[in-house]
Amino acid sequence: MYLVYVPVPFCFILYAISSSVFRATPHNLAAMALERYVAICYPLRHAELCTTKRANITYASIWVLLIVLHGGELIIMLQTSVTNLYRYAICKNDTLLVNPIQNIIRTLSFILCFGLVGIIIIFTYVRIMMVARKVLSQSSSASKAGKTVILHAFQLLLCMASLLSTLTETFLPKKIEYMPITNFFFFTCVPRFLSPVIYGIRDKELRKHMKMSLGKYFK
């Protein structure tokens, strides 16, 4: 909005951090769905496979993968033109695109990210529902796990909604003055706000305390 010019290296750091946080969310959903899959389909091995140490390794691996992707993009920028790093520019994604290969890497990484996560969620949901049908109990832990995986799928759709901001900024750049802030609020903040709220409402203990707290104001 204010067209602030910053050094390109500083812009790249901001882009790498924000992009990594955005891309890490779908990977985290896939890891959570796989944990539910192991808990229901391999209950005897759940304690062995889904430990805190393995979870930390998984999340660390996700971040290492994202750092490698951005490192590759930085190498391409340096090979294309080192002088770009010494200039000041408005910090946008397009500012950092100095080579067509960068756009290809970004597009492929987004497609692979959301595509792979979608496949994992669908696979885990089908397998969990098959177990739920075998035990013939809709109140079983398998049925509950299936609903949890559905929630992960809904969260994935919320994450993908962030991609719509690119379309709105492309086709409505001059019609709405505060389009960037509007996009950031509706497509980035709101989806990430809904996820913890939904989880909080599903938690029995937290729901009980919420009722107690709200009951004080509506007596």
Buried (B, 14 or more C-beta within 10 A) or exposed (E): EEEEEBBBEEBBBEBBEEBBEBBBBBBBBBBBBBBBBBBBBEEEEBEEEBEEEEEEEBBEEBBEBBEEBBEBBBEBBEEBEEEBBEEEBEBEBEBBBBBEBBEEBBEEBBEEBBEEBBEBBEBBBEBBBEBBEEEEEEEBBBBBBBEBBBBBBBBBEBBBBBEEBEEBBEEEEEEEEEBBEBBBEBBBEEBBEEBEEBEEEEEEEEEEEEEEEEEEEEE
